[in-house]
Amino acid sequence: MHNTFRSTSSTKRLKFNFAATIALIALLFSNCGPSENIPDVSKINVALKTYRFDKDLYSIDTNHIAEGLKQLQVKYPDFLNYYLDTVREYHINGNFSDTVRGIREDLRVDLTFKDFLHLQDTITLLYPDSKETDEKLLDAFKYVQYYLPGSVVPRIFYLNMGLSKWPTFPVDNNTLCIGLDMFLGDNFPHYAALGVPPYMLSHTRKSYIPVSLMHTYYQLMHPFAPDDKTLLDLMLQRGKEQYFLHKVLPHTPDSVLFGFTQVQLKWCEENEAVIYNYFIHGNLLFNKDPQNVMPYVVDGPFARGLEDPSHEVKFSPGNIGTWLGYRIVQSYFSQYPATTLKELLTNRHDPSRFLDSAKYRPK
């Protein structure tokens, strides 16, 4: 009887482990990006150049700042002055002398004030190097080259922006910047003082850097144009951007790509028809009033009007129109699978006709 019990227990454990494994696999796949086949980009050559400008700047001998800047100019001949005079507005204008006010007062404070030094130490602790992020960005630009051959691969500069709330931004089409000070994670204590709301903390994680940078890269090619646009138009603009992000970051979970929590993402999936019908019956889809439509295509604490206002806890994300726009774009590609990403992004589509062509039917 003892052997029989042991055999039965082993069988139950095997069944349980098998079921748990299947459930885990299902969860992982449900949290991934689009289900389309992911192309092999391993043989695409991309030369991505990244620079840890933040570490180089804070390595300057503060007893000889001007001399340190002269050495930095050798390494960053076309970026140093842009950073000092345009980004930081020190008005040094290439005059690297310790008597210049921008060096003597402004830059010296940045390089010696204890709070700024602590911020750089925190950055260096979390990002001793940029290898992990570089690899993800390199993969992203390989997918960009696959889908949009001949696209510019910009240089990437990592910066410490002194908590100025510039996570990623362009210098020009050839140069993008990443402010590592805005990617120090949910628990970084000073984000609350900056006014970063809780629903935006997911954007401060290391995992969000590639999403933020590729969003900035996309906006250089296809700037968001909200003026005098219907909600449907705005949703499709955002939906196309999300489709691009899903294509060039195919291994990134949907929750990260949208900046949603798992609970919010699940709520969207379970209430897709409710969301769409709310826009239809509320006459919002073709509404152009920014106060009525913009909250649905930008980040916010929750989606207005979609949940009982008496409920203290809301599960809908504010940026719910972006998610629905992505679902419409997905539906369009299911109807026209031969469409290329380049065609989607470069062809001008009438929003109403695009919606009709997509034959979108919310689940």
VENJOUR-V180538 format. One record per backbone hydrogen bond with DSSP energy under -1.0 kcal/mol. CO is the residue of the C=O (numbers start at 1). NH is the residue of the N-H. If there is no record, write none. Layout:
# VENJOUR-V180538
CO/NH, CO/NH
This chain:
# VENJOUR-V180538
1/5, 2/6, 3/7, 4/8, 5/9, 6/10, 7/11, 8/12, 9/13, 10/14, 11/15, 12/16, 13/17, 14/18, 15/19, 16/20, 17/21, 18/22, 19/23, 20/24, 21/25, 22/26, 23/27, 24/28, 25/29, 26/30, 27/31, 29/32, 41/44, 49/156, 51/53, 51/158, 52/56, 53/57, 54/58, 57/60, 61/64, 64/68, 65/69, 66/70, 67/71, 68/72, 69/73, 71/75, 72/76, 76/80, 79/83, 80/84, 81/85, 82/86, 82/87, 83/88, 84/90, 92/95, 94/96, 95/97, 97/100, 100/104, 101/105, 101/106, 102/107, 103/108, 105/109, 106/110, 107/111, 108/112, 109/113, 113/117, 114/118, 115/119, 116/120, 117/121, 118/122, 119/123, 120/124, 121/125, 122/126, 123/127, 130/134, 131/135, 132/136, 133/137, 134/138, 135/139, 136/140, 137/141, 138/142, 139/143, 140/144, 141/145, 142/146, 143/147, 144/148, 148/151, 155/176, 156/51, 157/178, 158/54, 159/180, 167/179, 169/177, 172/175, 174/155, 175/171, 175/172, 176/157, 177/169, 178/159, 178/180, 179/182, 180/183, 185/188, 188/191, 190/194, 191/196, 192/195, 197/200, 198/201, 200/203, 201/204, 204/185, 205/208, 206/209, 208/212, 209/213, 210/214, 211/215, 212/216, 213/217, 214/218, 215/219, 216/220, 218/222, 226/229, 230/234, 231/235, 232/236, 233/237, 234/238, 235/239, 236/240, 237/241, 238/242, 239/243, 240/244, 241/245, 242/246, 243/247, 244/248, 245/249, 249/252, 253/257, 254/258, 255/260, 261/265, 262/266, 263/267, 264/268, 265/269, 266/270, 267/271, 271/275, 272/276, 273/277, 274/278, 275/279, 276/280, 277/281, 278/282, 279/284, 279/285, 280/283, 284/287, 285/232, 287/231, 289/292, 289/293, 290/294, 293/296, 294/297, 296/321, 300/318, 303/306, 308/311, 318/320, 319/323, 320/324, 321/325, 322/326, 323/327, 324/328, 325/329, 326/330, 327/331, 328/332, 329/333, 330/334, 331/335, 332/336, 336/339, 340/344, 341/345, 342/346, 343/347, 350/354, 351/355, 352/356, 353/357, 354/358
